[in-house]
Amino acid sequence: MRKRILTGITTTGTPHIGNYLGAIKPALELVAPDNDSYFFLADYHALIKQTDPKEITGSVKNVALAWLSSGLDPEQSYFYRQSDIPEVQELAWILNCSAAKGLLNRAHAYKAIVAENTLSGSDEDKGINMGLFSYPVLMAADILIFNATHVPVGPDQAQHMEMTRDIAGKFNHTYSNILTLPEALIQNEISVPGNDGRKMSKSYNNIIPFLSSEKALQKSIAKIVTNSLKPGESKDCETCTLFKLYSFFATADEINDMKQSYKDGISWGEVKKSLFDAINDEILPIREKYTELKDQPDLLNDLFSDGARKVRPQAQELISKLREAVGISKIV
């Protein structure tokens, strides 16, 4: 059976090195001639937390350009924007009328906020909108609308896939066996450290930029925190943020050589230079592609229109079947 692999791309902020290593690169490696690959920009999901319209628009642009610059080929894959497929929202409502509230109560993101509110003595629903609460249903609609068979996710998103299968299974049991139950492709979790040693995150303000100039990349790497060991003093590579980052970009031989250099007392300045060279060598063609694409204002709108034209007939076909299954159809 031909696989239909679907990847949702969150449209918040501008991708950084951690996003590239943990999401963009592994997802693009799954594209193959014997698979159908779907990539969509989840802009409606961004409304759950973001209320600044300019941030939404800017993020959609930056995230789309990051993926395209990294090698996403719209001619080889389906590439579209969630908000251009209204059938997703119709499916979400149909699923909302079938999904159990008790199931949604168990969603990790929802439970985490409730727990924080309870701990602080606040009302347990403080700061929780219906978008956050029903997020798993919209995610299920994103997946089910195109009969995806496989969805690559990290371990932290495995629950969402289980919930999608539960929601689809309940609908099929109630009405008709129409919805495809997808399988999760659990990807190895990659913890990419930021310049302060903690996991790289925009919320920590510790990111290493992905689509920046060489100068900005050098400046960011220069800020990476190290200990006070001097040149000539042996250093421990296993606990070093610089070495961990270097390992993501270097070859096996280069990594072994660097381990020996740590034992021999390499200076932090030399390590940072080697790290810059390793990262820059890999992302240089991506940066050049990004520079080329970002000055084409109509490019993304054309790609989104073309993507919607390709996939909407598939969504409309499924919705037509679902309407008939639930009784919303022509009177005969």
C-alpha distance (Angstrom), angle and dihedral (degrees) to the residues before:
residue distance angle dihedral
M1 . . .
R2 3.80 . .
K3 3.80 112.1 .
R4 3.78 120.2 -125.9
I5 3.81 106.0 -157.2
L6 3.80 119.1 -166.9
T7 3.80 127.0 -167.5
G8 3.80 124.0 -172.3
I9 3.79 116.4 -151.5
T10 3.80 116.4 -153.4
T11 3.79 111.5 -135.2
T12 3.79 102.1 -145.6
G13 3.77 123.6 122.2
T14 3.79 124.2 -33.5
P15 3.82 119.8 -52.5
H16 3.81 118.4 -105.5
I17 3.80 134.1 -164.1
G18 3.80 91.2 -81.3
N19 3.82 91.0 55.8
Y20 3.79 90.5 47.5
L21 3.80 94.2 52.2
G22 3.79 97.6 37.1
A23 3.81 102.8 39.7
I24 3.80 118.2 2.6
K25 3.79 101.0 48.0
P26 3.84 98.2 43.5
A27 3.82 92.8 44.7
L28 3.80 92.9 52.1
E29 3.80 90.1 48.9
L30 3.82 88.5 63.5
V31 3.81 92.2 62.9
A32 3.80 108.4 108.1
P33 3.82 137.9 157.2
D34 3.80 91.4 -109.7
N35 3.83 93.8 52.9
D36 3.79 132.9 69.9
S37 3.80 106.8 -133.8
Y38 3.80 123.5 -157.7
F39 3.81 121.8 -171.0
F40 3.80 119.3 -179.2
L41 3.78 135.3 178.9
A42 3.82 107.9 -127.8
D43 3.79 97.6 -146.5
Y44 3.82 96.0 151.2
H45 3.79 88.8 56.7
A46 3.80 89.2 57.3
L47 3.83 90.0 64.5
I48 3.80 89.9 70.7
K49 3.80 91.9 75.8
Q50 3.80 106.8 8.3
T51 3.83 121.5 74.2
D52 3.81 99.2 166.9
P53 3.84 108.2 99.3
K54 3.81 92.4 -157.8
E55 3.79 90.9 54.2
I56 3.80 90.7 51.7
T57 3.81 93.3 49.7
G58 3.79 94.0 43.9
S59 3.77 93.7 47.5
V60 3.81 93.5 50.9
K61 3.80 88.5 53.5
N62 3.81 95.9 45.8
V63 3.79 95.5 44.1
A64 3.80 92.9 47.1
L65 3.80 91.8 49.4
A66 3.80 91.1 47.8
W67 3.80 92.2 56.0
L68 3.79 94.3 42.7
S69 3.81 91.1 48.4
S70 3.80 90.3 49.9
G71 3.78 92.5 58.1
L72 3.81 108.9 -82.1
D73 3.81 103.9 151.0
P74 3.84 113.6 -158.6
E75 3.80 88.3 -161.5
Q76 3.81 91.0 60.5
S77 3.82 98.6 36.1
Y78 3.79 139.3 32.4
F79 3.81 107.7 -101.8
Y80 3.78 118.6 -178.2
R81 3.79 145.6 144.3
Q82 3.79 118.2 -107.5
S83 3.81 93.5 -134.8
D84 3.82 90.9 57.4
I85 3.81 90.9 64.2
P86 3.85 106.6 68.1
E87 3.79 90.3 178.3
V88 3.81 87.7 73.8
Q89 3.80 89.8 65.4
E90 3.79 92.5 46.3
L91 3.79 90.1 51.7
A92 3.81 90.2 47.5
W93 3.82 90.2 56.8
I94 3.80 92.6 47.4
L95 3.80 89.6 50.6
N96 3.81 91.7 45.4
C97 3.79 87.6 59.9
S98 3.78 89.9 54.4
A99 3.81 104.8 34.0
A100 3.80 116.7 96.7
K101 3.80 116.8 -117.3
G102 3.79 88.6 -142.1
L103 3.79 88.7 61.7
L104 3.80 92.1 52.3
N105 3.81 90.4 47.1
R106 3.80 87.3 66.4
A107 3.81 96.4 56.1
H108 3.81 109.4 125.8
A109 3.82 96.6 -133.4
Y110 3.81 92.6 50.4
K111 3.80 93.8 44.9
A112 3.80 91.8 49.0
I113 3.81 93.2 56.9
V114 3.80 92.4 44.2
A115 3.81 89.1 51.9
E116 3.81 91.7 49.8
N117 3.80 91.2 49.4
T118 3.80 92.2 48.7
L119 3.80 91.8 48.3
S120 3.83 91.4 52.1
G121 3.80 92.9 46.5
S122 3.81 93.5 -113.3
D123 3.77 127.6 133.7
E124 3.80 105.0 -75.9
D125 3.82 91.9 -123.9
K126 3.81 96.0 51.2
G127 3.81 111.1 136.8
I128 3.79 93.7 4.0
N129 3.80 117.1 126.5
M130 3.77 126.5 -173.1
G131 3.80 89.8 -106.6
L132 3.79 90.0 64.2
F133 3.79 93.6 43.1
S134 3.80 94.9 49.1
Y135 3.81 95.3 36.9
P136 3.83 91.5 113.1
V137 3.81 90.3 57.7
L138 3.80 93.9 52.7
M139 3.79 89.3 46.3
A140 3.78 89.0 51.5
A141 3.81 89.7 51.4
D142 3.81 90.5 50.7
I143 3.79 89.7 55.7
L144 3.79 101.3 37.4
I145 3.81 97.9 45.1
F146 3.82 91.1 75.8
N147 3.81 98.1 33.8
A148 3.79 91.9 -113.7
T149 3.79 111.8 -166.3
H150 3.81 97.9 -167.0
V151 3.81 133.6 26.3
P152 3.83 122.3 -171.3
V153 3.81 110.4 -137.4
G154 3.76 138.8 160.1
P155 3.82 120.7 -113.2
D156 3.81 90.0 -97.9
Q157 3.81 90.7 61.2
A158 3.79 97.0 46.7
Q159 3.80 89.8 100.1
H160 3.81 91.1 59.2
M161 3.78 89.8 56.4
E162 3.79 91.5 49.4
M163 3.80 89.4 50.8
T164 3.81 91.2 48.9
R165 3.79 89.9 54.3
D166 3.82 91.0 46.8
I167 3.82 92.0 50.1
A168 3.80 93.1 46.8
G169 3.79 92.1 44.6
K170 3.78 92.9 52.6
F171 3.80 91.7 49.3
N172 3.81 91.7 49.2
H173 3.80 91.0 49.0
T174 3.82 92.6 49.2
Y175 3.79 98.9 43.8
S176 3.76 122.0 2.4
N177 3.78 138.5 -35.5
I178 3.81 94.7 -98.5
L179 3.81 106.5 121.4
T180 3.81 120.8 80.6
L181 3.79 113.7 -128.9
P182 3.82 104.9 -134.9
E183 3.77 127.3 -145.2
A184 3.79 123.3 -131.6
L185 3.78 118.7 -122.4
I186 3.79 98.4 -151.8
Q187 3.78 108.0 -151.5
N188 3.78 123.3 -155.1
E189 3.76 109.1 -93.8
I190 3.78 111.1 -113.7
S191 3.77 115.3 -158.4
V192 3.79 105.8 -161.4
P193 3.81 112.4 -169.1
G194 3.78 121.1 -133.5
N195 3.78 125.8 -138.7
D196 3.83 90.6 -80.7
G197 3.81 95.4 50.7
R198 3.81 95.6 -106.3
K199 3.80 121.2 110.3
M200 3.79 108.9 -68.4
S201 3.80 109.0 -100.6
K202 3.78 138.5 150.6
S203 3.81 88.2 -132.1
Y204 3.82 89.5 61.2
N205 3.81 92.4 45.1
N206 3.81 88.5 -134.1
I207 3.79 101.5 117.0
I208 3.77 130.5 137.2
P209 3.82 107.1 -139.8
F210 3.76 120.6 -114.8
L211 3.81 105.1 -165.1
S212 3.78 98.0 32.9
S213 3.77 132.8 119.4
E214 3.80 119.8 -89.4
K215 3.79 89.0 -106.3
A216 3.82 92.5 54.5
L217 3.80 90.5 47.4
Q218 3.82 91.5 51.3
K219 3.79 91.1 48.3
S220 3.79 92.0 50.8
I221 3.81 93.1 49.5
A222 3.80 90.6 47.7
K223 3.82 88.2 60.6
I224 3.80 94.0 58.5
V225 3.80 108.3 122.2
T226 3.82 117.5 -117.5
N227 3.80 134.7 169.5
S228 3.81 125.9 -100.5
L229 3.81 97.9 -99.3
K230 3.79 110.8 135.4
P231 3.83 130.7 -136.8
G232 3.80 109.9 -74.2
E233 3.81 93.5 30.9
S234 3.80 115.3 111.8
K235 3.82 113.4 -110.8
D236 3.80 135.0 -157.4
C237 3.80 109.7 -119.5
E238 3.83 94.9 -174.2
T239 3.81 93.8 69.9
C240 3.79 97.0 36.3
T241 3.80 121.9 110.1
L242 3.80 91.5 -153.8
F243 3.79 92.4 55.5
K244 3.80 93.5 46.2
L245 3.80 90.4 53.4
Y246 3.80 92.0 44.2
S247 3.83 90.0 53.8
F248 3.82 91.2 61.7
F249 3.80 92.3 59.9
A250 3.81 107.3 27.6
T251 3.83 129.6 83.3
A252 3.81 121.8 -109.7
D253 3.82 91.1 -102.0
E254 3.81 91.9 48.8
I255 3.80 90.5 50.1
N256 3.81 91.7 51.7
D257 3.79 90.9 48.2
M258 3.80 90.2 50.5
K259 3.81 91.3 50.9
Q260 3.80 88.6 56.2
S261 3.80 90.8 46.8
Y262 3.81 89.2 55.5
K263 3.80 90.0 53.8
D264 3.81 89.6 47.9
G265 3.81 92.0 53.5
I266 3.81 105.1 -103.3
S267 3.81 113.4 -171.4
W268 3.79 120.6 -109.4
G269 3.78 89.2 -121.3
E270 3.80 90.9 58.6
V271 3.81 91.9 48.3
K272 3.79 91.3 50.4
K273 3.79 90.7 50.4
S274 3.82 90.8 50.5
L275 3.80 90.1 48.3
F276 3.79 91.8 50.2
D277 3.81 91.5 49.5
A278 3.82 92.4 49.0
I279 3.81 94.6 49.0
N280 3.78 94.8 40.5
D281 3.80 93.4 50.6
E282 3.81 90.7 56.9
I283 3.78 99.6 42.1
L284 3.81 98.5 37.8
P285 3.83 94.1 92.5
I286 3.82 89.3 43.8
R287 3.80 90.7 52.5
E288 3.81 91.4 48.3
K289 3.81 91.1 50.2
Y290 3.80 91.0 48.0
T291 3.82 91.4 51.3
E292 3.79 89.0 51.7
L293 3.81 95.6 48.0
K294 3.79 101.1 41.7
D295 3.79 92.2 66.8
Q296 3.81 92.7 58.4
P297 3.84 102.7 84.9
D298 3.80 95.9 -177.3
L299 3.79 95.8 47.0
L300 3.79 98.4 87.8
N301 3.79 95.6 42.4
D302 3.80 89.6 52.0
L303 3.80 91.7 48.0
F304 3.80 92.3 48.3
S305 3.80 91.7 49.3
D306 3.78 91.4 48.2
G307 3.80 91.8 46.6
A308 3.80 92.9 51.3
R309 3.80 90.6 48.0
K310 3.80 90.1 55.3
V311 3.80 99.4 46.1
R312 3.81 106.3 30.5
P313 3.82 94.4 77.6
Q314 3.82 87.7 58.5
A315 3.80 91.1 50.6
Q316 3.80 92.3 46.0
E317 3.79 90.9 51.9
L318 3.81 92.0 54.5
I319 3.80 93.5 45.1
S320 3.79 90.0 51.4
K321 3.82 89.8 55.7
L322 3.80 92.1 46.3
R323 3.80 93.5 49.5
E324 3.73 90.6 53.7
A325 3.80 91.3 46.3
V326 3.82 93.3 53.8
G327 3.80 94.7 40.6
I328 3.80 101.2 -103.4
S329 3.78 98.2 126.6
K330 3.78 142.9 102.9
I331 3.80 116.4 -52.7
V332 3.79 110.9 -116.3
